[in-house]
């Protein structure tokens, strides 16, 4: 639902009210959008029940304070993803594949016949071809799962494949391009160090990865694959949250 006719303050009030109704409905029946129904909003018929009802209502306030910024983030992301989704829908799976092949085919041609123009070392043509294959396959799968699946399939599969199409190709190309590697590899190394020593170390799992894995070569591809999939889930869940609180017309 657009908040344009209600103004910014009115729109925020509607969002917060809908969030609070959703919170109440986790425990109590007939809470969300029940004011204008024949039965109305359900309330307990005993003093003790009403006390618990009000307690649950009060507990929802700090929860909503944390969740609402995520809703606003989801609204912004939804606007961007709908624009991309609209373009992908118009192109269709075949159109997306054709466009990806056209772009990556051009880069592969440069790597094959003019390798100096894009600063690739030996094996650069293979790198660009593999990166293009990853991007094309991921984009095609993202569009396919978006079109044939419901909300769960879209969040679980379409968003992660879309993120994979964005993140993995530059990493693959970085393995063979000194220019790309000068940006991608240090960023990947910094991110992996943070995850290793801040996240995994806090749960006692860092030593295993230090002893069994090296941060080089294909490991960077695995790192960004491990980033793109959860990131896709997070984006999908944020958009889903925005749809729940502020549904579109």
PyMOL commands that set and color helices and strands:
alter all, ss='L'
color gray80, all
select helices_A, chain A and resi 4-25+47-113+115-118+124-148+151-174+178-203+206-212+218-245
alter helices_A, ss='H'
color red, helices_A
deselect
rebuild
show_as cartoon
